[in-house]
Amino acid sequence: MKRKFRVSEDDSYTSPRSRFFSTTFGRTLLVLFIISLSGVVFLYIMSRDLPSLSQLESYKPKLSSKVYSADLRIINEFYEEKRSFVPLEELPDALLKALIATEDRKFHDHWGIDLRRFATVALTSMVTFERPSAVSTLTQQLARQLYLTLERTIKRKIKEIITAIQIERTYTKDEILEMYLNHMNFGHGSYGAQSASIKYFDKDVQELTTDECAMLVGLLKAPSHYTPFWHPNKALTRRNVVLTAMRDINFISEDEYAEYVKKPIEVLETKNTAYGLAPYFTEYVRKNLQDKYGYNLYTDGLSIYTTIDSRAQTVAERAVQNHLPELQSKVKKHLIKEKMIKGLLDSAFVENNDIKSLLRDSTFVDSLVLEKVPAQVALVSIDPRNGHILAMVGGRDFTKYKFNRAVQAHRQPGSAFKPFVYTVAIDNGYPPTYEVLNQPVVTFMPDGSRWSPQNYDLSIGGLTTFREGLRRSLNLVTVRVLQNVIQKPSLVVEYAHKMGIKSPLAAVDAIALGVSDVTPLEITSAYGVFANAGVLVEPVAVLRVEDKNGNVIF
């Protein structure tokens, strides 16, 4: 017998899964799952533009490169951030203790963030409705400086925490301390403890006393606010806060604390030497190393040992500055003689001022000529035995005029070229006593035109020896040596190139009087052949280059 069961339309089937999620426990699990999934998605989105593992494992701070003179003085530094790397074992223990006592007492116990400290500050902020105080650990501060921005947003804070945890997983605590103290900004363009020590105390970081270490650590909170140069009282107060923190956790004793807090802050404000000694030379070195070998002196942390003698350079720069007023006076006299002073003024200025009275004012004329037509100068000193460049000046003021006339300016050498002409004749068998007429001649210029030179004193004479012609720098005798004795201007060009002249020279008679342009460095080097028994030694500027680890790479 068959039975039929009638199913009401109101009755429905409920699956076990549905019955599970209808319970309180099931709903709780579902909510937790959704929250977890949202958290994972959120963390993924937040971490997309964070540093990769390879970036974290490759810490390459921007290090300044130092240029040393032959007598081992630092004559210049190149940097984007003025930083010198110092290994952790060479940093003073007082500096490490001051840092930990002030910035992160639980540094050796946490894994990137201090949860207890974070929760305490967050709860206090919610209760008082005030902006939370800084709770970043040392690792978080390092993460922020290395990879993130300084904006104060929740998004950046989350990224900071994630990055800090990754740093803790990648590096040991000692490595993090080392990176921190070599990377952070201590103010006034000083990055890292070593640069800061030089900036504020003019000594290496290893030589710092405990109170000096405390002052440096105090700067980290706000370098411009606590700088002893601008705010000495605030700097003193902040230093004592650091010392108090060190005392509170027994890093220093009560007696030491009492001694240190009584000491004044004694800093040495070094004068600004942005370009250092021999700025034209050091820029010449930088450009050569960068162009030839691809080194970036602004970030690679190189030690460059050069040939420059700081004493010779100081004397050279002093001589140039002493000689410039005389040269400037000659420029002014020439402009006045040629009635060219008025032409230096702008037309609008001429229309709106009494020019005649102004031109009678010697002070006005002097300043006008100095501004519009400054006399320039170049000086090169080379040791002919080894080619070492001992001194170089490329202009009157590197801060205003970057063009290096010692190596970039091609100018006619004039009578300075005459020794090369006599060298060719003597080297081909003619003695210094050989005579030629000191009489008028006609020469051809590089452009094909004719020129009839004269002696400087307008004199003429009879037969004159090579020795006398060179001693008196007689133009007529020198040209006749080329025309009547050598007879081939191309031979003079060949000898000049063999002796170190690199610039192209015109093979014409007028080359005897130096009508082809050369640089001061070229002709100075070529003159070294005379002093070095006929042996040419190419100019040398750099002796060796070491990388940041002290390995010789050049």
C-alpha positions as CSV (number, residue, x, y, z in Angstrom):
1,M,0.0,0.0,0.0
2,K,1.4,3.3,-1.0
3,R,1.2,6.4,1.2
4,K,1.4,9.9,-0.1
5,F,2.8,12.6,2.0
6,R,1.8,16.2,1.4
7,V,4.5,18.7,1.8
8,S,3.4,22.2,2.8
9,E,4.7,25.1,0.8
10,D,5.8,26.7,4.0
11,D,8.1,23.9,4.9
12,S,11.7,24.2,3.4
13,Y,14.9,22.2,3.6
14,T,17.8,23.7,5.7
15,S,21.3,22.4,5.0
16,P,23.8,21.7,7.8
17,R,26.1,24.5,6.6
18,S,23.2,27.0,6.8
19,R,22.2,25.8,10.2
20,F,25.9,26.2,11.3
21,F,26.2,29.9,10.2
22,S,22.8,30.6,11.8
23,T,24.3,29.9,15.2
24,T,26.2,32.6,17.2
25,F,29.4,30.7,17.0
26,G,29.1,30.4,13.2
27,R,28.3,34.0,12.8
28,T,31.4,34.9,14.9
29,L,33.6,32.8,12.8
30,L,32.3,34.3,9.6
31,V,32.9,37.8,10.9
32,L,36.4,36.9,12.0
33,F,37.1,35.3,8.6
34,I,35.8,38.5,6.8
35,I,37.9,40.7,9.0
36,S,41.0,38.5,8.5
37,L,40.5,38.4,4.7
38,S,40.1,42.2,4.7
39,G,43.2,42.5,6.8
40,V,45.2,40.4,4.4
41,V,43.9,42.3,1.4
42,F,44.7,45.6,3.2
43,L,48.2,44.5,4.1
44,Y,48.8,43.4,0.6
45,I,47.7,46.8,-0.8
46,M,49.8,48.6,1.8
47,S,52.9,46.6,1.1
48,R,52.9,46.8,-2.7
49,D,55.2,49.9,-2.8
50,L,57.3,48.9,0.2
51,P,61.0,47.9,-0.3
52,S,61.6,44.4,-1.5
53,L,63.7,41.8,0.3
54,S,66.6,42.5,-2.0
55,Q,66.4,46.2,-1.3
56,L,66.3,45.5,2.4
57,E,69.3,43.3,2.2
58,S,71.3,45.8,0.2
59,Y,71.9,48.8,2.4
60,K,73.8,51.4,0.4
61,P,73.9,54.8,2.1
62,K,75.0,57.9,0.2
63,L,78.5,58.4,1.4
64,S,80.7,61.5,0.9
65,S,83.9,61.1,-1.0
66,K,87.0,62.7,0.5
67,V,89.8,64.2,-1.6
68,Y,93.3,64.2,0.1
69,S,96.4,66.2,-0.7
70,A,99.8,64.7,-1.1
71,D,100.5,65.7,2.5
72,L,97.3,63.8,3.6
73,R,95.1,66.8,4.3
74,I,91.4,66.6,3.3
75,I,91.1,69.4,0.8
76,N,87.5,68.8,-0.3
77,E,84.5,66.5,0.0
78,F,81.8,65.6,-2.5
79,Y,78.4,64.6,-1.2
80,E,74.7,64.6,-1.6
81,E,74.5,63.8,2.1
82,K,77.6,64.5,4.1
83,R,78.1,61.1,5.6
84,S,81.1,58.9,6.6
85,F,80.5,55.3,7.5
86,V,81.9,54.1,10.8
87,P,81.6,50.4,11.9
88,L,79.7,49.8,15.1
89,E,82.8,48.5,16.9
90,E,84.4,51.9,16.4
91,L,81.5,53.9,17.8
92,P,81.9,55.0,21.4
93,D,79.9,52.9,23.9
94,A,78.5,56.1,25.5
95,L,76.9,57.0,22.2
96,L,75.1,53.7,21.9
97,K,73.9,53.9,25.5
98,A,72.7,57.5,25.1
99,L,70.8,56.5,22.0
100,I,69.1,53.5,23.6
101,A,68.3,55.3,26.9
102,T,66.6,58.1,25.1
103,E,65.0,56.7,22.0
104,D,64.3,53.0,22.6
105,R,65.0,51.3,26.0
106,K,63.4,48.1,24.9
107,F,65.4,48.0,21.7
108,H,67.0,44.6,22.4
109,D,63.7,43.0,23.5
110,H,61.2,43.9,20.7
111,W,60.9,42.7,17.1
112,G,60.5,46.1,15.4
113,I,57.6,47.7,17.4
114,D,57.1,48.0,21.1
115,L,53.5,46.8,21.5
116,R,53.2,47.8,25.2
117,R,54.5,51.3,24.7
118,F,52.3,51.6,21.6
119,A,49.2,50.5,23.4
120,T,49.8,52.7,26.4
121,V,50.3,55.8,24.2
122,A,47.2,55.0,22.1
123,L,45.0,54.5,25.2
124,T,46.3,57.7,26.7
125,S,45.5,59.6,23.5
126,M,42.0,58.3,23.3
127,V,41.3,59.3,26.9
128,T,42.8,62.7,26.7
129,F,41.9,63.4,23.1
130,E,45.4,64.7,22.5
131,R,47.8,63.9,19.6
132,P,49.8,60.8,20.6
133,S,53.5,61.4,21.5
134,A,56.2,59.7,19.4
135,V,56.2,55.9,20.0
136,S,58.5,54.8,17.1
137,T,61.2,52.4,18.0
138,L,64.7,52.9,16.6
139,T,63.9,50.4,13.8
140,Q,60.8,52.3,12.9
141,Q,62.7,55.5,12.7
142,L,65.3,53.9,10.5
143,A,62.6,52.4,8.3
144,R,61.1,55.9,7.9
145,Q,64.4,57.5,7.0
146,L,65.5,54.8,4.6
147,Y,62.4,54.0,2.6
148,L,59.4,56.2,3.5
149,T,58.3,59.8,3.7
150,L,58.0,62.0,6.9
151,E,54.3,62.7,6.4
152,R,52.3,62.1,9.6
153,T,49.4,59.8,8.4
154,I,48.0,56.5,9.5
155,K,48.9,55.0,6.1
156,R,52.5,55.9,6.5
157,K,52.6,54.6,10.1
158,I,51.3,51.2,9.0
159,K,53.9,51.0,6.2
160,E,56.5,52.0,8.8
161,I,55.6,49.2,11.1
162,I,55.6,46.6,8.3
163,T,59.0,47.8,7.1
164,A,60.4,47.8,10.6
165,I,59.4,44.2,11.1
166,Q,61.0,43.3,7.8
167,I,64.2,45.1,8.8
168,E,64.3,43.2,12.1
169,R,63.9,39.9,10.2
170,T,66.7,40.9,7.9
171,Y,69.4,42.4,10.2
172,T,70.8,41.7,13.6
173,K,70.3,44.3,16.4
174,D,73.9,45.4,16.1
175,E,73.6,45.9,12.3
176,I,70.5,48.0,12.9
177,L,72.3,50.2,15.4
178,E,75.2,50.6,13.0
179,M,72.9,51.6,10.1
180,Y,71.0,54.0,12.4
181,L,74.0,55.9,13.7
182,N,75.5,56.1,10.2
183,H,72.3,57.2,8.5
184,M,70.4,59.7,10.6
185,N,70.4,63.5,10.1
186,F,72.2,65.4,12.9
187,G,71.6,68.8,11.4
188,H,73.6,71.4,9.4
189,G,74.0,68.9,6.5
190,S,75.7,66.3,8.7
191,Y,74.5,62.7,8.3
192,G,75.8,60.0,10.6
193,A,77.6,60.3,13.9
194,Q,81.1,60.8,12.3
195,S,80.1,63.8,10.2
196,A,78.2,65.2,13.1
197,S,81.2,64.8,15.4
198,I,83.4,66.7,12.9
199,K,80.7,69.4,12.4
200,Y,80.1,70.2,16.1
201,F,83.3,69.2,17.8
202,D,86.0,69.0,15.0
203,K,87.1,65.5,16.0
204,D,86.4,61.9,15.2
205,V,83.5,60.2,16.8
206,Q,85.8,57.8,18.7
207,E,87.1,60.8,20.6
208,L,83.7,62.0,21.9
209,T,83.1,62.3,25.7
210,T,79.9,61.1,27.3
211,D,78.4,64.5,27.5
212,E,79.2,65.2,23.9
213,C,77.6,61.9,22.9
214,A,74.5,63.0,24.8
215,M,74.3,66.2,22.9
216,L,74.5,64.5,19.6
217,V,71.8,62.1,20.5
218,G,69.7,65.0,21.7
219,L,69.8,66.5,18.2
220,L,68.0,63.5,16.7
221,K,64.6,64.6,17.9
222,A,64.7,67.9,16.0
223,P,68.1,68.9,14.7
224,S,67.3,72.5,13.7
225,H,65.4,73.1,17.0
226,Y,68.2,71.8,19.3
227,T,71.3,72.9,17.4
228,P,73.8,74.5,19.7
229,F,74.8,77.0,17.0
230,W,71.3,78.6,16.9
231,H,69.7,77.6,20.2
232,P,72.5,76.9,22.8
233,N,70.1,76.9,25.8
234,K,67.7,74.4,24.2
235,A,70.6,72.3,23.2
236,L,71.9,72.3,26.8
237,T,68.5,71.4,28.2
238,R,68.0,68.6,25.7
239,R,71.5,67.2,26.4
240,N,70.7,67.1,30.1
241,V,67.4,65.2,29.3
242,V,69.5,62.5,27.6
243,L,72.0,62.4,30.5
244,T,69.0,62.0,32.9
245,A,67.7,59.1,30.8
246,M,71.1,57.4,31.0
247,R,71.2,57.8,34.7
248,D,67.7,56.5,35.2
249,I,68.7,53.1,33.7
250,N,72.1,53.0,35.3
251,F,74.1,53.7,32.2
252,I,76.0,56.4,34.2
253,S,76.3,56.8,37.9
254,E,74.9,59.7,40.0
255,D,78.4,61.1,40.3
256,E,79.0,61.0,36.6
257,Y,75.6,62.6,36.0
258,A,76.3,65.4,38.4
259,E,79.7,66.0,36.7
260,Y,78.3,66.0,33.1
261,V,75.3,68.2,33.7
262,K,77.5,71.0,35.0
263,K,79.6,71.1,31.9
264,P,78.8,73.7,29.3
265,I,78.4,72.7,25.6
266,E,81.6,73.6,23.8
267,V,81.1,73.4,20.1
268,L,83.4,74.6,17.3
269,E,81.5,76.3,14.5
270,T,83.8,75.7,11.5
271,K,83.7,78.2,8.8
272,N,81.9,77.3,5.6
273,T,84.4,75.8,3.2
274,A,82.0,74.4,0.6
275,Y,84.6,74.1,-2.1
276,G,87.6,73.5,0.1
277,L,91.2,74.1,-0.9
278,A,92.1,73.9,-4.6
279,P,88.4,73.9,-5.8
280,Y,89.4,74.0,-9.5
281,F,91.7,71.1,-9.1
282,T,89.3,68.9,-7.1
283,E,86.6,69.6,-9.7
284,Y,89.1,68.6,-12.4
285,V,89.7,65.3,-10.5
286,R,86.0,64.7,-10.0
287,K,85.2,65.1,-13.7
288,N,88.0,62.9,-14.9
289,L,87.2,60.1,-12.5
290,Q,83.5,60.3,-13.4
291,D,84.0,60.5,-17.1
292,K,86.7,57.9,-17.4
293,Y,85.7,55.3,-14.8
294,G,82.1,56.0,-14.0
295,Y,82.6,56.8,-10.3
296,N,80.0,58.9,-8.6
297,L,81.9,60.9,-6.1
298,Y,78.7,62.3,-4.5
299,T,77.5,58.9,-3.2
300,D,80.2,56.3,-3.5
301,G,82.2,57.2,-0.4
302,L,85.6,57.1,-2.1
303,S,89.0,58.2,-0.7
304,I,90.9,60.0,-3.4
305,Y,94.6,60.6,-2.9
306,T,95.9,63.3,-5.1
307,T,99.2,64.9,-6.0
308,I,98.3,68.4,-4.9
309,D,100.6,69.9,-2.2
310,S,98.4,71.9,0.2
311,R,101.3,74.2,1.1
312,A,102.2,74.9,-2.6
313,Q,98.5,75.4,-3.3
314,T,98.1,77.9,-0.5
315,V,101.1,79.9,-1.7
316,A,99.7,79.7,-5.3
317,E,96.3,81.0,-4.3
318,R,97.8,83.8,-2.3
319,A,100.1,84.8,-5.2
320,V,97.1,84.9,-7.5
321,Q,95.1,87.1,-5.2
322,N,98.1,89.4,-4.7
323,H,98.6,89.7,-8.4
324,L,94.9,90.2,-9.5
325,P,94.6,93.9,-8.5
326,E,97.5,94.8,-10.8
327,L,96.0,92.8,-13.6
328,Q,92.6,94.4,-13.0
329,S,94.2,97.9,-13.1
330,K,95.7,97.1,-16.5
331,V,92.3,96.0,-17.8
332,K,90.7,99.3,-16.6
333,K,93.5,101.4,-18.1
334,H,93.1,99.6,-21.4
335,L,89.3,100.2,-21.5
336,I,89.7,103.9,-20.6
337,K,92.4,104.3,-23.3
338,E,90.1,102.7,-25.9
339,K,87.1,104.7,-24.6
340,M,85.1,101.5,-24.0
341,I,83.9,102.2,-20.4
342,K,80.5,103.7,-21.5
343,G,79.9,100.6,-23.6
344,L,79.8,98.5,-20.5
345,L,76.6,100.2,-19.3
346,D,73.0,99.2,-20.2
347,S,71.2,101.6,-22.5
348,A,68.4,102.1,-19.9
349,F,70.9,103.0,-17.3
350,V,72.6,105.5,-19.6
351,E,69.3,107.2,-20.4
352,N,68.3,107.6,-16.7
353,N,71.6,108.7,-15.2
354,D,74.2,111.5,-15.5
355,I,76.9,109.3,-17.2
356,K,79.5,112.0,-17.5
357,S,79.7,112.6,-13.7
358,L,79.6,108.8,-13.0
359,L,82.5,108.2,-15.4
360,R,84.5,110.8,-13.5
361,D,83.9,108.8,-10.3
362,S,86.9,106.4,-10.0
363,T,85.1,104.2,-7.5
364,F,82.2,103.7,-9.8
365,V,84.5,102.9,-12.8
366,D,86.5,100.4,-10.7
367,S,83.3,98.6,-9.6
368,L,81.9,98.7,-13.1
369,V,85.0,97.2,-14.7
370,L,85.3,94.6,-12.0
371,E,81.7,93.5,-12.5
372,K,81.7,93.5,-16.3
373,V,85.3,92.7,-17.3
374,P,86.9,90.9,-14.3
375,A,90.5,90.0,-14.9
376,Q,91.0,86.2,-14.9
377,V,94.1,84.1,-14.2
378,A,95.3,80.6,-14.4
379,L,98.3,78.9,-12.6
380,V,99.7,75.4,-12.8
381,S,102.7,74.0,-11.0
382,I,104.0,70.5,-12.0
383,D,106.9,68.5,-10.6
384,P,108.8,67.7,-13.9
385,R,110.4,64.5,-12.5
386,N,107.1,62.6,-12.1
387,G,104.4,64.9,-13.6
388,H,102.6,65.4,-10.3
389,I,100.4,68.5,-10.3
390,L,101.4,70.4,-7.2
391,A,99.1,73.4,-7.5
392,M,96.3,74.6,-9.8
393,V,94.3,77.8,-9.9
394,G,91.7,78.1,-12.7
395,G,90.3,81.5,-12.1
396,R,89.9,84.4,-9.7
397,D,86.9,82.9,-7.7
398,F,85.5,79.4,-8.1
399,T,82.2,80.4,-6.3
400,K,81.5,82.7,-9.2
401,Y,83.5,81.4,-12.1
402,K,83.4,77.6,-12.6
403,F,85.3,77.6,-15.9
404,N,88.8,76.2,-15.2
405,R,91.2,78.2,-17.3
406,A,94.1,76.0,-16.3
407,V,92.8,73.1,-18.3
408,Q,89.9,74.4,-20.4
409,A,91.0,77.8,-21.7
410,H,92.8,77.6,-25.0
411,R,94.8,80.7,-25.4
412,Q,97.8,81.8,-27.6
413,P,101.0,81.2,-25.7
414,G,102.9,83.9,-27.5
415,S,106.5,84.1,-26.7
416,A,106.1,81.1,-24.3
417,F,106.2,79.0,-27.4
418,K,109.6,80.2,-28.6
419,P,111.7,77.5,-26.8
420,F,110.1,74.8,-28.9
421,V,111.4,76.5,-32.1
422,Y,115.0,76.7,-30.7
423,T,114.7,73.0,-29.5
424,V,114.0,71.8,-33.0
425,A,117.0,73.7,-34.4
426,I,119.4,72.6,-31.7
427,D,118.2,69.0,-31.7
428,N,119.0,68.9,-35.5
429,G,122.6,69.9,-35.0
430,Y,122.7,73.7,-34.8
431,P,124.6,75.0,-31.8
432,P,123.3,77.8,-29.5
433,T,126.0,80.1,-30.9
434,Y,124.6,79.8,-34.5
435,E,123.7,83.3,-35.8
436,V,120.8,84.7,-37.8
437,L,119.8,88.2,-38.7
438,N,117.7,90.3,-36.4
439,Q,116.0,92.0,-39.3
440,P,112.3,92.5,-40.4
441,V,110.5,89.4,-41.8
442,V,107.1,88.5,-43.2
443,T,105.1,85.5,-41.9
444,F,102.0,83.7,-42.9
445,M,99.1,83.4,-40.4
446,P,96.8,80.3,-40.0
447,D,94.1,82.1,-42.1
448,G,96.6,82.7,-45.0
449,S,97.1,86.4,-44.3
450,R,100.5,88.0,-44.1
451,W,102.0,89.5,-41.0
452,S,105.1,91.5,-40.4
453,P,106.0,91.1,-36.7
454,Q,108.3,93.4,-34.7
455,N,110.4,93.0,-31.7
456,Y,108.8,94.0,-28.4
457,D,111.2,97.0,-28.1
458,L,111.0,97.8,-31.8
459,S,114.7,97.1,-32.2
460,I,116.5,95.6,-35.1
461,G,120.1,94.5,-35.5
462,G,122.7,92.3,-37.2
463,L,123.7,88.7,-36.7
464,T,122.4,87.4,-33.4
465,T,123.0,84.0,-31.7
466,F,120.2,81.5,-30.8
467,R,121.2,82.1,-27.2
468,E,120.8,85.8,-27.4
469,G,117.6,85.6,-29.4
470,L,115.9,83.4,-26.8
471,R,117.3,85.4,-23.9
472,R,115.9,88.6,-25.2
473,S,112.8,87.0,-26.7
474,L,113.4,88.5,-30.1
475,N,110.5,87.9,-32.4
476,L,112.5,88.6,-35.6
477,V,115.3,86.2,-34.7
478,T,112.8,83.4,-33.7
479,V,110.9,83.7,-37.0
480,R,114.2,83.6,-39.0
481,V,115.3,80.5,-37.1
482,L,112.1,78.8,-38.3
483,Q,112.2,80.2,-41.9
484,N,115.9,80.0,-42.6
485,V,117.2,77.2,-40.4
486,I,114.4,74.8,-39.8
487,Q,112.4,75.7,-42.9
488,K,109.5,73.3,-42.0
489,P,106.9,74.6,-39.6
490,S,105.4,71.1,-39.5
491,L,108.6,70.0,-37.8
492,V,108.0,72.4,-35.0
493,V,104.4,71.1,-34.7
494,E,105.8,67.5,-34.5
495,Y,108.3,68.4,-31.7
496,A,105.7,70.3,-29.7
497,H,103.3,67.4,-29.8
498,K,106.1,65.0,-28.7
499,M,106.8,67.3,-25.8
500,G,103.3,67.2,-24.5
501,I,101.2,69.7,-26.4
502,K,97.8,68.0,-27.2
503,S,96.0,70.9,-28.9
504,P,96.1,71.1,-32.7
505,L,98.8,73.5,-34.0
506,A,98.9,75.3,-37.4
507,A,102.0,74.5,-39.4
508,V,102.7,78.1,-40.5
509,D,105.6,80.5,-40.0
510,A,103.7,82.5,-37.4
511,I,103.7,79.4,-35.1
512,A,107.2,80.6,-34.0
513,L,105.4,83.4,-32.1
514,G,102.8,81.2,-30.5
515,V,99.7,82.0,-32.6
516,S,98.1,78.5,-32.0
517,D,96.0,78.1,-28.9
518,V,97.1,75.7,-26.1
519,T,96.1,75.3,-22.4
520,P,98.2,76.3,-19.4
521,L,98.4,72.6,-18.3
522,E,99.7,71.5,-21.7
523,I,102.5,74.1,-22.0
524,T,103.5,73.7,-18.3
525,S,103.8,69.9,-18.8
526,A,105.8,70.5,-22.0
527,Y,108.2,72.8,-20.3
528,G,108.9,70.0,-17.8
529,V,110.7,68.2,-20.6
530,F,113.4,70.8,-20.4
531,A,113.8,70.3,-16.7
532,N,113.7,66.5,-16.9
533,A,116.6,65.9,-19.3
534,G,114.3,65.7,-22.3
535,V,112.0,63.1,-20.8
536,L,108.2,63.8,-21.0
537,V,106.1,62.7,-18.0
538,E,102.4,63.2,-18.5
539,P,100.6,65.3,-15.9
540,V,99.3,63.2,-12.9
541,A,96.5,64.3,-10.6
542,V,95.4,61.2,-8.8
543,L,97.7,58.7,-7.1
544,R,95.1,56.2,-6.0
545,V,91.5,55.7,-5.2
546,E,90.0,53.6,-2.4
547,D,86.4,52.4,-2.0
548,K,84.4,52.8,1.2
549,N,86.0,49.6,2.5
550,G,89.6,50.7,1.9
551,N,90.1,48.5,-1.2
552,V,92.3,50.2,-3.8
553,I,90.3,50.4,-7.0
554,F,92.6,52.8,-9.0
